[in-house]
Amino acid sequence: MDVIAAYAAVMGIARDFGMEQVPFTSATGRVLREPVLSDRDFPPYDRVMMDGIAINFEAYSKGQIVFGVEDMQAAGMPRKQLGSMADCLEVMTGAILPELTDTVIQYEHLEVSEHDGFRRFTIKAGVAQGQHIHRQGADAAAGQVLIAAGTRITAAETGVLAAVGKSMVSVSRLPKVAIITTGDELVPVSEIPDIHQVRTSNSYTLAAALQTELGIHATCYHVNDDIPAIQQLLGSLLDHDVLICTGAVSAGKYDHLPQVLEELGMQQVFHKVQQRPGKPFLFGHFENGPVVFALPGNPVSGFMCCYRYVLPWLKASLQITAGPEPFAVLGTDVHFKPPLTYFMPVRLHPVAGGQFIALPPPYHGSGDLAALLQADGFLELPSEKEYFEKGSSYPVWRFRS
C-alpha cells in the first residue's frame, strides 16, 4: 500500500471520543466542541483609547481650542455627561465615552493651565472628529461567533472565554492511550545496559509527542519477545481507546505482534506501507475496542509514523479543524532511488517571503535517533521520482517550531 492510500485508510477510521465539560481555566490545550458567542457587543460601549480629554467636536470645528475641565471620567465609573459644549471632561484609557462628547485628544497634544483652581486645556495639534474612540461593537456584535467549534484552546481563546463569561466549556474528551514497547534487548532507563542491550526510549518519545502536540497523557508499558506475555499484556489493555505498539511488527522470527493482535480479534486494515523509513507499519482496530498503530521498532521509523499517521488521526478524532498542509523548499539536490516515498529529516530555515528552505542534516538511517536533534521535521518526497531538484517544494511534517 502506498502512503496516500495508507493515510486515507487511517483517517477513514477516525473516532469520536466524546465530550466533557471542564472549567475554562482547565481548558488550555483542549479542543472546543461548541461555538463560543459574544454575550454582548465588543467593546460593550464607546471606549476611550487615550488618556486625555473628551470634547464635542462641533466646538472645535468653530475655532475653539481652549476647553475648561468639568469633571473626570475614569475606567469603571458610570457614564457622565458633558454640561457645556465649551468645556471638556478628562478621560482615562478604558473609560466609557461621556455623553455629548465625540472626540478624544491625548494629553501629549494638550497644554494645561490653571487659574483660581480651574483647569483648562489648550489644543496644540490638529484634531480629527471621532479620534481615539474604540466604537461599541467594532470588534464583534452581540451573538457573533467568536471561537468556532474544533479550535484548540490557547491563551488567546482563554482570554475570550473569560471575557464572555464562559466559565464552563465543552471540549473533546482525551483518549485513553497505551504505548507498548517490545524487545528482549530493552532495559529500563535507570539501568546500565550490557553491550548487547539498549535503554527503552521509543515509548517515551511517542508519549512526549502526544503530550506536546495534543496534551494527551499516555501510559507506557514494556513486554519481552514472548507470545504469552504479549497476549496477556495486550489483552489487559483492550479497554483503551488507542494502542500504540513499537517493535515486533516486521517479518523476523521474534516479530510476534501481528499474530498476537490477530488472535486477540484485531481487524487488520493494512500491514506494510511503501515508504522509508517505517515500511513495516501495521494498522488495525477492534470492533468494540481500541484502534491499533503498530509501528516499527527503529526510533526514527516510529517517530515519523507518529507524526505522519498517529497525530493526524488523533486530531481528526478530537474534532480539530485541519489547517492547510505546509510545504518547504528543498535547499539542495537529493537523489533517492528506491520506489518508496521518502521521509527525509530536514532543518527548516526561514527566508524572506514566508518560505522555509529545507536542508537535510547528517543522517544514518532509521536507527539514528540523534539525527532528530538536528531536524525540525520530515520532508515527504514522492515515490515516483528519483531526483529531487533544489528549489522544488514538498509537504513537510513538522515536529519542532
Disulfide bonds with the S-S distance in Angstrom:
none
